[in-house]
Amino acid sequence: MITAIKELGEMVLKSQNKTLLDVFIENPNQEGRYSKIATIDFTIKEDDIEYEKVRLEEYDDSKINRYLFTDTSGNAPGYTPAAKITEVTKTFNGKIKSWFKVLDDRTIKIDQKNKIFLQKIRNILEEKSDEIIAEVEKIRKDIPKREGLSLILKFNVDGDSKYIGDLDIFKSILLQLHNKKYQKIHSKDKVCSICGQKKKMIFGTVDTYKFYTIDKPGYIAGGFNEKESWRNYPVCKECMLALEEGKRYLENELTFKFYGLEYQLIPNFIIGNEFVKKEVREIFENASKLISLKKETKKRFIGDEDEILDYLAKAEDTMTVNFLFLKKANSAERILLLIEDVFPSHLREIFNAKDKVDETFNENFTFKNIRSFMSKSDSNKKDNDLDTYFLDITDRIFTGRPVDLGFLYGLIMKKVREEFVNDRNYKNAIKDGLMTVAFLEKLKLIKMEVVPMEERIFDSFFAKYGPSFETPLKKGLVLLGALTELLLRKQYSDREAKPFMKNLKGLKMDEKDIKGLLPKVQNKLEEYDSFDKGKRLLAKEVSNYLLLAGDNWNMSVDEINFYFVCGINLADELTNIIYKKEEEEKTNGKHC
């Protein structure tokens, strides 16, 4: 994964001709929340510098190199005196004023003229602290709370406005601070763990991703000597820069929403990117092409912006894609799931399976259908607690590993029962489960038993859903569920209530309950004078299939009730068949 991110970074650096500074500079308004900037303005006159005031201005993408924004998380200052404001006083003191401690650092090389210049700014910031904070506070109160505000320094030089990025001294210090961070632990003439080449200097503190750390002794190889920690993860300067640019590109351009989670899409060019078709390669080199692709309107499948996967599915197997699910908490990062080496050919299989499900159910099947019963174990819970299950089945879908069908039935029925008992729209939950099972079957991630049987009236109906219903027991349960649904509709039509539902035992029926349910349904239909020819035909087929199923079904309660509720959900289709046949028989009888 790290190598793939590094190679992506190399592509971007090369295609966009980025300099060393370009790699370090950040966009404070990347997500569109920090569109305002508070500038602490100074006037430079000959050898003197004076404080003017704090002004508000709009963020401008064209000035990103001039802002020289390199904010860091936590309370420590970044590489430049620029920061996003959290609390005004805290940000000003911790990120702006504290940055000038570089003047006390003897390892940072600053010529005498610039030392005097920076010291004057430092003195003014100290002297005018209360005034500056008050002015920034006023600006903060005057803009909507939902809008973020950044804070930077700005200079008026002979009538020209200069930002810190326009002055060489700030750029020089940025690079020195960055190098100092990584040179703390280094070694010479060693092999880089990423590119595999021997380099004059390698670093041991490359923490581009926060799940790697040496701040705990247990993470250090070769004993507990921190100076030897370079052995854990030696990285050369070139790979470090490419890795940082690759991560930045992933976060800014290749991070997608995934039903309450986020994933980063990492391309891996397995035989070199020069062998990958130009139009595919350019997607990862050129942000504007990627943005254009994101804006295409197609049926969603993976998440909010998944057209790129549909596009990559058409590529050749000269590359793979990795899916990195990360969870960020403050300055820490935790890998929730890493799916590696998914070939375009497998993406095609996934999209083909989706298309078949769409056609069968006349719906747009997405991971949202799966997520519906893999988010919360209780709908009253505030946070999702089934993310682990959802990520596991996602992993299995993209890697082609089998799914435990019994466990899946349990999750589906838990959701269906909750909706059923609370008299909510449980039929949507049934449909989600049925579509998911059909999707996984078409991907061959679950295996359905198929038992040859004589031709019967509902064969065309069952054939539509493939192997999902191809045993006598499953067919009998589906048809019984449909017959029961017709009874419930009749009750509600006559009484605006469904008292028969108590016989369904909260959808926790076992073999004995099911076998006793058919005569109860038939008797109730007789009582309501509703056991017409169509329903009798349906009941006859239920009896036939349950007799063929025999005794000792060897089927879990969850599975029994899943197929039963599938029948409830598909009752309309079966009704069309039985009454269409009845109408045809009447018509044929007249002709006779």
Secondary structure as UniProt FT lines:
FT   HELIX           2..15
FT   TURN            16..17
FT   HELIX           20..24
FT   TURN            28..31
FT   STRAND          36..45
FT   TURN            46..47
FT   STRAND          48..58
FT   HELIX           61..63
FT   HELIX           64..67
FT   STRAND          82..84
FT   HELIX           88..91
FT   HELIX           92..96
FT   HELIX           97..104
FT   TURN            106..107
FT   HELIX           112..127
FT   HELIX           129..142
FT   TURN            145..146
FT   STRAND          149..157
FT   TURN            158..159
FT   STRAND          160..163
FT   HELIX           164..166
FT   HELIX           168..183
FT   STRAND          186..191
FT   TURN            193..195
FT   STRAND          198..203
FT   TURN            210..211
FT   HELIX           217..219
FT   HELIX           226..231
FT   STRAND          235..236
FT   HELIX           237..253
FT   STRAND          255..258
FT   TURN            259..260
FT   STRAND          261..268
FT   TURN            270..271
FT   HELIX           273..275
FT   HELIX           278..285
FT   HELIX           287..294
FT   TURN            304..305
FT   HELIX           307..312
FT   TURN            313..314
FT   TURN            317..318
FT   STRAND          320..329
FT   TURN            330..331
FT   STRAND          332..342
FT   HELIX           344..361
FT   HELIX           367..371
FT   TURN            372..373
FT   TURN            379..380
FT   HELIX           387..399
FT   HELIX           405..421
FT   TURN            422..423
FT   HELIX           426..442
FT   TURN            443..444
FT   TURN            457..458
FT   HELIX           459..464
FT   HELIX           466..469
FT   HELIX           472..495
FT   HELIX           499..507
FT   HELIX           511..527
FT   TURN            528..529
FT   HELIX           533..549
FT   HELIX           557..569
FT   HELIX           571..591
//
